[in-house]
Amino acid sequence: MAQKGAKKTPKLPRNSEIAPGISRFSAGRIFHKRGLWKKLEKPLKKAEVAPKSTFTETKKVGGAKNGGERVVPKRKTSRLLPQVGTKPRHNQRKAKTPKLRASITPGTVLIVLAGRHRGKRVVFLKQLESGLLLVSGPLRFNGTPLRRIAQAFVIATQTKVDISSVQVPETLNDEYFKRTTEKKPKAEGEIFAETKTQYTVTDQRKKDQKTVDAALIAAIKKSKDAKFLRSYLATPFSIQKGDRPHQLVF
């Protein structure tokens, strides 16, 4: 017991002022010095729940040596495909219309180098969105109808026809020339392959051929060398004996 009359030790504050308004210790340090953190209520820990997998599931397996459970994929993958999932790559490149050669302008007479009409001379009408060239014989002169052809398979000549008066319909585009094939359901008894259906020209295409050729022939007749152009378009191109292809001027 403390004796009576003994001097009591003065209790000094834990924090003191270094300067007016500036304490020696911060509020956080005094909080820990006083042990107030022990009186705080600790939050209860939540039981950790394993996330449910959307791709796999656990199934019970019989047998003492099999472990009892097994993780199995919900959706079975094909045996021919890789087991590791691959992300499909999307092609972001867009097809650009090829640049037209400087020697090919509307009305230029072209020599076809490939296809069933190779060797024939045709008149260039316009370039389509796909980059293919729309040409015509005309049909009456050399039997070449309205067709599409790549500029890599033609030779541009110096002969030109003034087709400023020829109006090519806007319907003559890439969709116009695509062939549509109808798929018929096969019967159970059909074992042998079906015979191929022969292509028939539609009435609309015949009508468009007549209108374009009529305007094209009228433009050829208006030119000064009308007789020469008609025989020139009707005559197929060929290299004779002694001709030097690298020295030919078309």
CORUR-V145137 format. One record per residue. SS is DSSP state (helix for helix, strand for strand, loop for the rest). PHI is phi in degrees with one decimal (999 if undefined). D_CENTER is the distance of its C-alpha to the mean C-alpha in whole Angstrom. Layout:
((SS/PHI/D_CENTER) (SS/PHI/D_CENTER))
This chain:
((loop/999/96) (loop/-72.7/96) (loop/-72.7/99) (loop/-73.7/100) (loop/90.0/100) (loop/-72.8/98) (loop/-77.5/95) (loop/-85.2/92) (loop/-75.3/89) (loop/-68.4/87) (loop/-86.2/83) (loop/-88.1/81) (loop/-66.7/78) (loop/-67.4/75) (loop/-116.2/73) (loop/-133.9/75) (strand/-91.8/74) (strand/-78.8/74) (strand/-142.7/74) (loop/-57.1/74) (loop/88.3/71) (strand/-119.9/69) (strand/-88.6/70) (loop/-72.5/70) (loop/-111.0/67) (loop/-79.4/64) (helix/-65.6/64) (helix/-67.7/62) (helix/-70.4/64) (helix/-65.7/67) (helix/-61.0/65) (helix/-76.9/65) (helix/-64.7/69) (loop/-79.2/70) (loop/74.3/68) (helix/-71.4/67) (helix/-67.5/64) (helix/-72.4/66) (helix/-85.1/66) (loop/-72.0/63) (loop/-80.3/61) (loop/-79.5/58) (loop/-68.6/55) (loop/-71.4/55) (loop/-76.6/52) (loop/-80.5/50) (loop/-67.4/49) (loop/-71.8/46) (loop/-105.8/44) (loop/-68.3/42) (loop/-65.4/38) (loop/-76.3/37) (loop/-81.9/34) (loop/-87.4/32) (loop/-109.3/31) (strand/-124.6/34) (strand/-148.9/38) (strand/-96.8/41) (strand/-125.9/43) (strand/-78.0/47) (loop/-120.5/48) (loop/-76.8/51) (loop/101.3/53) (loop/-73.5/55) (loop/-98.1/53) (loop/-95.9/50) (loop/91.9/50) (loop/88.7/50) (strand/-131.7/46) (strand/-149.6/43) (strand/-86.1/39) (strand/-123.7/37) (strand/-66.3/33) (loop/-66.3/33) (loop/-112.5/30) (loop/-74.1/31) (loop/-91.1/28) (loop/-70.3/27) (loop/-71.7/29) (loop/-83.6/27) (loop/-98.9/24) (loop/-66.7/25) (loop/-72.4/27) (loop/-80.5/26) (loop/-67.7/23) (loop/-113.5/19) (loop/-81.3/17) (loop/-67.5/13) (loop/-94.3/11) (loop/-95.8/7) (loop/-79.6/5) (loop/-95.1/5) (loop/-79.6/6) (loop/-109.0/6) (loop/-69.9/8) (loop/-99.7/11) (loop/-69.4/14) (loop/-61.0/16) (loop/-71.7/20) (loop/-76.9/23) (loop/-62.7/26) (loop/-66.3/29) (loop/-79.3/31) (loop/-103.9/29) (loop/-130.0/30) (loop/-55.2/30) (loop/101.9/33) (strand/-73.3/33) (strand/-83.3/34) (strand/-111.9/32) (strand/-105.4/33) (strand/-79.2/31) (loop/-104.9/30) (loop/-142.5/29) (loop/96.4/28) (loop/-70.7/31) (loop/-105.6/32) (loop/-65.8/33) (loop/91.8/35) (loop/-88.2/35) (strand/-101.0/35) (strand/-130.7/33) (strand/-105.9/33) (strand/-80.7/29) (strand/-102.0/29) (strand/-163.9/25) (strand/-100.7/22) (loop/-85.4/19) (loop/-63.9/16) (loop/-75.1/14) (loop/97.7/17) (loop/-74.3/19) (strand/-96.2/23) (strand/-94.1/25) (strand/-128.0/28) (strand/-150.1/31) (loop/-60.8/34) (loop/-62.8/36) (helix/-62.7/37) (helix/-70.3/40) (helix/-84.3/41) (helix/-134.2/39) (loop/76.9/37) (loop/-98.2/34) (loop/-81.5/32) (loop/-65.5/29) (strand/-141.7/26) (strand/-106.3/23) (strand/-151.2/23) (loop/-75.8/21) (helix/-70.6/23) (helix/-73.2/24) (helix/-110.2/26) (strand/-135.8/28) (strand/-113.3/31) (strand/-83.8/32) (strand/-97.7/36) (strand/-83.4/38) (strand/-79.2/39) (strand/-133.4/37) (loop/-120.6/38) (loop/-76.9/38) (loop/-110.3/36) (loop/-64.6/36) (loop/-85.5/38) (loop/-85.0/35) (loop/-104.3/33) (loop/-83.7/30) (loop/-60.0/29) (loop/-69.9/25) (loop/-71.4/25) (loop/-80.3/24) (loop/-126.7/20) (helix/-66.7/18) (helix/-66.5/18) (helix/-65.4/22) (helix/-93.9/22) (loop/-75.4/19) (loop/-89.4/22) (loop/-102.1/22) (loop/-110.6/24) (loop/-90.5/26) (loop/-91.6/26) (loop/-96.6/29) (loop/-68.5/31) (loop/-81.2/33) (loop/-80.9/36) (loop/-69.3/38) (loop/-82.8/41) (loop/-82.4/38) (loop/-102.7/38) (loop/-78.8/37) (loop/-70.3/34) (loop/-75.9/34) (loop/-72.4/35) (loop/-71.4/32) (loop/-77.6/32) (loop/-77.9/33) (loop/-73.9/30) (loop/-122.7/32) (loop/-75.0/32) (loop/-75.9/32) (helix/-66.4/34) (helix/-64.6/32) (helix/-69.9/30) (helix/-64.5/34) (helix/-66.0/35) (helix/-65.1/32) (helix/-63.0/33) (helix/-67.5/37) (helix/-67.4/36) (helix/-70.0/34) (helix/-67.2/36) (helix/-63.1/39) (helix/-69.7/38) (helix/-70.6/37) (helix/-66.3/41) (helix/-63.7/42) (helix/-68.8/41) (helix/-67.9/42) (helix/-66.0/45) (helix/-74.5/46) (loop/-71.0/45) (loop/-67.9/48) (loop/-99.4/47) (helix/-66.7/47) (helix/-66.4/48) (helix/-65.4/47) (helix/-62.3/43) (helix/-66.3/44) (helix/-71.0/45) (helix/-67.4/43) (helix/-72.9/40) (helix/-78.8/42) (loop/-87.3/43) (loop/-72.9/40) (loop/-82.5/39) (loop/-154.8/41) (loop/-101.8/42) (loop/-88.8/46) (loop/-67.8/48) (loop/95.8/49) (loop/-74.2/46) (loop/-109.8/44) (helix/-58.6/40) (helix/-73.5/40) (helix/-108.1/43) (loop/-73.2/42) (loop/-112.0/41) (loop/-90.4/39))
